[in-house]
């Protein structure tokens, strides 16, 4: 199959904020979250739970009903309405592509009916949603884009599906390739500040979900966890039946699945990502698969990639992802 012409635009970090932490913080707080109306659709799952999908209506853009449709997978404790999601929806809409964001279980703002939430390799709900989208929109070509944990999940899904994947193309922004190496970074460096930020949000959510989890996990250990690894040991391992936390990380790291991806896929990672170890990047595997377009930039932080200057920032990664997807839909 002939690949469509796609030339990546160079990334030039915004003036004064090339530092990885400044890029990460700018990405979190600097993106505009306006100009979009969301329409929420709910899917009932076979296990008696539900998944909420958010369909964005971007001001000034109304792609036709048979336009290509991109599924967005958000990051840890994000949602379909995270700031990077807004920017992605806008970039896609400008290119005539529709989009929809999945809210992983427990992330839509409503407590789910069942105790199961999501984890870095929980691709079952992705399969369910894509099958539903095919039924709802049989005339639309499908793609997907993932960020951070959602990028890991997307790459794992693509590798699992291989040639049977229903997607035309995909893009993964700031994925971890080896989850165990990521734990080393957030536990033993200045990046511990990100660990504390996420743990506060996770503790609040686990307290709200305590009645659902009663008898399945040791809630005292869950609420006492101070790191991702401790929380995974107390929550993810027993809830999903892994032998231990290292088996969970080994089985679900996206790096294991790169060689079997058969869909054109753009992968964007920054060497200075403060959440991941730079040595986790499997350069040989990325280069060996012709379906992968891997872009490893020196700067960009974690889901940052801010260009321009303070007060007039633009967002390089979302633009490249939208350009890549639109090129393969053309």
C-alpha positions as CSV (number, residue, x, y, z in Angstrom):
1,X,0.0,0.0,0.0
2,X,1.4,3.4,-1.0
3,X,1.8,5.7,2.0
4,X,0.3,9.3,1.5
5,X,2.7,12.1,1.4
6,X,3.3,13.5,4.9
7,X,6.1,15.8,5.9
8,X,6.5,16.6,9.6
9,X,6.7,20.2,10.6
10,X,9.8,21.0,12.7
11,X,9.2,21.6,16.4
12,X,10.5,24.9,17.8
13,X,9.9,25.2,21.6
14,X,8.3,28.4,22.7
15,X,10.6,31.2,23.6
16,X,11.6,31.1,27.2
17,X,9.9,27.8,28.0
18,X,12.1,25.1,26.4
19,X,12.6,23.5,29.9
20,X,10.8,20.2,30.1
21,X,8.8,21.2,33.3
22,X,7.8,24.5,31.8
23,X,6.7,22.8,28.6
24,X,4.7,20.3,30.7
25,X,3.0,22.9,32.9
26,X,2.4,25.2,29.9
27,X,0.7,22.3,28.1
28,X,-1.5,21.6,31.2
29,X,-2.6,25.2,31.8
30,X,-2.1,27.0,28.5
31,X,-4.4,25.4,26.0
32,X,-7.7,27.1,25.3
33,X,-10.8,25.2,26.6
34,X,-13.6,27.1,24.8
35,X,-15.4,27.1,21.5
36,X,-16.6,23.6,21.8
37,X,-20.0,22.1,22.7
38,X,-20.1,18.5,23.8
39,X,-22.8,15.9,23.1
40,X,-22.6,12.9,25.5
41,X,-23.6,9.5,24.4
42,X,-23.6,6.5,26.7
43,X,-22.8,2.9,25.9
44,X,-24.0,0.1,28.3
45,X,-21.2,-2.5,28.6
46,X,-21.8,-6.3,28.7
47,X,-20.7,-6.4,32.4
48,X,-23.5,-4.1,33.5
49,X,-21.5,-0.9,33.5
50,X,-21.3,2.1,31.2
51,X,-18.9,4.2,29.1
52,X,-19.6,7.8,28.3
53,X,-18.5,9.2,25.0
54,X,-18.2,13.0,24.3
55,X,-18.8,14.2,20.7
56,X,-17.4,17.7,20.3
57,X,-19.1,20.3,18.1
58,X,-16.4,22.8,17.2
59,X,-17.5,26.3,16.5
60,X,-17.2,27.2,12.8
61,X,-16.8,23.6,11.7
62,X,-19.4,21.1,10.8
63,X,-17.9,18.1,9.0
64,X,-20.5,15.9,7.1
65,X,-22.0,12.8,8.6
66,X,-19.8,10.5,6.6
67,X,-16.6,12.3,7.4
68,X,-13.7,10.3,9.0
69,X,-14.0,9.9,12.7
70,X,-11.2,9.8,15.2
71,X,-11.4,8.3,18.7
72,X,-9.4,10.1,21.4
73,X,-7.9,8.2,24.3
74,X,-7.0,10.5,27.3
75,X,-4.2,10.1,29.8
76,X,-4.1,9.2,33.5
77,X,-7.0,10.9,35.4
78,X,-7.8,13.0,32.4
79,X,-11.0,12.9,30.4
80,X,-12.5,13.4,26.9
81,X,-12.5,17.1,27.9
82,X,-8.9,17.5,28.9
83,X,-7.1,20.5,27.5
84,X,-5.1,18.5,24.9
85,X,-8.4,17.0,23.8
86,X,-9.9,20.4,23.0
87,X,-6.9,21.3,20.9
88,X,-7.0,17.9,19.1
89,X,-10.7,18.3,18.3
90,X,-10.1,21.8,16.9
91,X,-7.2,20.7,14.7
92,X,-9.1,17.7,13.3
93,X,-12.3,19.7,12.7
94,X,-10.2,22.3,10.7
95,X,-9.2,19.4,8.4
96,X,-12.8,18.1,7.9
97,X,-12.4,15.2,10.4
98,X,-14.9,14.5,13.2
99,X,-13.9,13.2,16.6
100,X,-15.1,11.6,19.7
101,X,-13.5,11.2,23.1
102,X,-13.9,8.1,25.3
103,X,-14.0,8.7,29.1
104,X,-12.4,5.8,30.7
105,X,-14.4,4.2,33.5
106,X,-14.5,6.6,36.5
107,X,-13.4,9.5,34.4
108,X,-16.6,11.0,33.0
109,X,-17.6,12.8,36.2
110,X,-20.1,10.0,37.3
111,X,-19.3,7.0,39.5
112,X,-19.5,3.8,37.5
113,X,-21.7,0.9,38.6
114,X,-18.9,-1.6,38.8
115,X,-15.6,-1.6,40.6
116,X,-13.4,-1.8,37.5
117,X,-11.8,1.4,36.3
118,X,-9.0,1.4,33.7
119,X,-5.3,0.7,33.5
120,X,-2.5,1.2,31.0
121,X,-3.3,-1.9,29.0
122,X,-7.1,-2.2,29.4
123,X,-8.0,-2.4,25.7
124,X,-11.3,-4.2,26.1
125,X,-13.3,-1.0,26.3
126,X,-11.4,0.5,23.3
127,X,-12.5,-2.6,21.3
128,X,-16.1,-2.2,22.5
129,X,-16.3,1.5,21.6
130,X,-14.8,1.1,18.2
131,X,-17.2,-1.7,17.4
132,X,-20.1,0.6,18.5
133,X,-18.8,3.5,16.3
134,X,-18.7,1.2,13.3
135,X,-22.3,0.4,13.9
136,X,-23.3,4.0,14.4
137,X,-21.3,5.4,11.5
138,X,-20.8,2.6,8.9
139,X,-19.8,5.1,6.2
140,X,-17.0,6.8,8.2
141,X,-13.3,5.7,8.2
142,X,-12.0,5.4,11.7
143,X,-8.7,6.6,13.3
144,X,-7.5,7.1,16.8
145,X,-5.2,9.3,18.8
146,X,-3.9,8.7,22.4
147,X,-2.1,10.8,25.0
148,X,0.2,9.5,27.7
149,X,-1.4,6.5,29.3
150,X,-4.0,6.6,26.5
151,X,-1.1,6.5,24.0
152,X,0.3,3.4,25.7
153,X,-3.2,1.8,25.6
154,X,-3.6,2.7,21.9
155,X,-0.2,1.3,20.9
156,X,-1.0,-1.9,22.8
157,X,-4.4,-2.2,21.1
158,X,-2.8,-1.6,17.6
159,X,-0.3,-4.3,18.2
160,X,-2.8,-6.8,19.5
161,X,-5.1,-6.3,16.5
162,X,-2.3,-6.5,13.9
163,X,-3.8,-6.8,10.4
164,X,-7.3,-7.1,11.8
165,X,-7.3,-3.5,13.1
166,X,-10.3,-1.5,11.8
167,X,-8.4,1.8,12.0
168,X,-7.1,3.7,8.9
169,X,-4.4,5.4,11.0
170,X,-3.4,6.4,14.5
171,X,-1.3,8.8,16.5
172,X,0.3,8.4,20.0
173,X,1.6,11.5,21.9
174,X,4.0,11.1,24.9
175,X,3.6,7.3,25.3
176,X,5.6,5.3,27.9
177,X,7.4,2.3,26.3
178,X,8.4,0.6,29.5
179,X,6.2,1.2,32.5
180,X,8.6,-0.2,35.0
181,X,11.2,2.4,34.0
182,X,8.7,5.2,34.3
183,X,8.1,4.2,37.9
184,X,11.8,4.7,38.6
185,X,11.6,8.3,37.3
186,X,8.5,9.5,39.1
187,X,9.7,7.9,42.4
188,X,13.4,9.0,42.4
189,X,13.7,12.4,40.8
190,X,12.4,15.9,40.8
191,X,9.4,14.4,38.9
192,X,8.0,13.3,42.2
193,X,6.0,16.5,42.1
194,X,3.9,14.9,39.3
195,X,3.5,11.8,41.4
196,X,2.0,13.8,44.2
197,X,-0.3,15.7,41.9
198,X,-1.8,12.5,40.4
199,X,-1.9,10.7,43.8
200,X,-4.1,13.4,45.3
201,X,-6.6,13.0,42.5
202,X,-6.5,9.2,42.7
203,X,-7.0,9.1,46.4
204,X,-10.1,11.3,46.2
205,X,-11.5,9.0,43.5
206,X,-10.7,5.8,45.4
207,X,-12.5,7.2,48.5
208,X,-15.6,7.9,46.4
209,X,-15.4,4.3,45.0
210,X,-14.7,2.6,48.3
211,X,-18.2,0.9,48.6
212,X,-17.7,-0.7,45.1
213,X,-14.2,-1.9,46.0
214,X,-15.0,-3.3,49.4
215,X,-13.9,-6.9,49.7
216,X,-12.0,-6.8,46.4
217,X,-8.9,-4.9,47.5
218,X,-7.4,-3.7,50.8
219,X,-8.7,-0.1,50.9
220,X,-6.4,0.7,53.8
221,X,-3.4,-0.1,51.6
222,X,-5.0,1.7,48.6
223,X,-5.5,4.9,50.5
224,X,-2.0,4.7,52.1
225,X,-0.3,4.4,48.7
226,X,2.0,7.4,48.0
227,X,3.4,6.3,44.6
228,X,2.0,4.9,41.4
229,X,3.7,1.6,42.1
230,X,2.3,1.3,45.6
231,X,-1.2,2.1,44.2
232,X,-0.8,-0.4,41.4
233,X,0.3,-3.0,44.0
234,X,-2.7,-2.4,46.2
235,X,-5.3,-1.8,43.5
236,X,-4.5,-2.8,40.0
237,X,-2.8,-6.1,40.8
238,X,-5.6,-7.7,42.9
239,X,-8.5,-6.0,40.9
240,X,-7.3,-7.3,37.6
241,X,-5.6,-10.6,38.7
242,X,-2.0,-9.9,37.9
243,X,0.6,-11.9,39.7
244,X,2.5,-8.8,40.9
245,X,3.1,-5.2,39.9
246,X,6.0,-6.2,37.7
247,X,3.9,-8.6,35.7
248,X,1.4,-5.8,35.2
249,X,4.1,-3.5,33.9
250,X,5.7,-6.1,31.7
251,X,2.4,-7.3,30.1
252,X,1.1,-3.8,29.4
253,X,4.1,-1.7,28.3
254,X,3.5,-0.5,24.7
255,X,7.1,-1.3,23.7
256,X,6.2,-5.0,23.5
257,X,3.6,-4.4,20.8
258,X,5.4,-2.1,18.4
259,X,6.5,-4.9,16.1
260,X,3.0,-6.2,15.3
261,X,1.4,-2.8,14.5
262,X,0.1,-2.9,10.9
263,X,-1.7,0.5,10.8
264,X,0.2,3.7,9.8
265,X,1.0,5.2,13.2
266,X,2.6,8.5,14.2
267,X,4.5,8.3,17.6
268,X,5.7,11.6,19.2
269,X,7.9,11.5,22.3
270,X,10.3,14.1,23.9
271,X,13.6,13.0,25.2
272,X,13.2,15.4,28.1
273,X,9.8,14.0,29.1
274,X,9.9,14.3,32.9
275,X,7.7,11.3,33.5
276,X,9.6,8.7,31.5
277,X,13.1,7.4,31.3
278,X,14.8,8.4,28.0
279,X,16.4,4.9,27.9
280,X,13.0,3.3,27.5
281,X,12.7,4.3,23.9
282,X,13.2,1.2,21.7
283,X,14.8,2.8,18.7
284,X,15.5,-0.4,16.9
285,X,11.9,-1.6,17.1
286,X,10.6,1.8,16.0
287,X,12.9,1.8,13.0
288,X,12.2,-1.8,12.0
289,X,8.4,-1.4,11.5
290,X,7.6,0.6,8.3
291,X,4.1,1.3,9.6
292,X,5.6,3.5,12.4
293,X,6.6,7.2,12.0
294,X,8.5,7.9,15.2
295,X,9.4,11.4,16.1
296,X,11.7,11.8,19.1
297,X,12.3,15.5,19.9
298,X,15.0,16.8,22.2
299,X,12.4,19.0,24.0
300,X,8.7,19.1,24.6
301,X,8.1,17.8,28.1
302,X,5.1,15.6,28.8
303,X,2.2,16.3,26.4
304,X,3.6,19.8,26.1
305,X,5.2,20.7,22.8
306,X,4.3,24.4,23.1
307,X,5.5,26.7,20.3
308,X,5.3,30.5,19.8
309,X,5.7,32.7,22.8
310,X,4.0,33.2,26.2
311,X,0.5,34.6,25.5
312,X,0.5,33.3,21.9
313,X,1.2,29.6,22.3
314,X,0.4,27.0,19.7
315,X,0.5,23.3,20.1
316,X,2.7,21.3,17.8
317,X,1.9,17.7,18.8
318,X,-1.8,18.0,18.3
319,X,-1.3,19.7,15.0
320,X,1.0,17.0,13.7
321,X,-1.3,14.2,14.9
322,X,-4.3,15.9,13.1
323,X,-2.2,16.4,9.9
324,X,-1.0,12.8,9.9
325,X,-4.5,11.4,10.4
326,X,-6.1,13.7,7.8
327,X,-3.4,12.7,5.3
328,X,-4.3,9.1,5.6
329,X,-8.0,9.7,5.3
330,X,-7.5,11.7,2.1
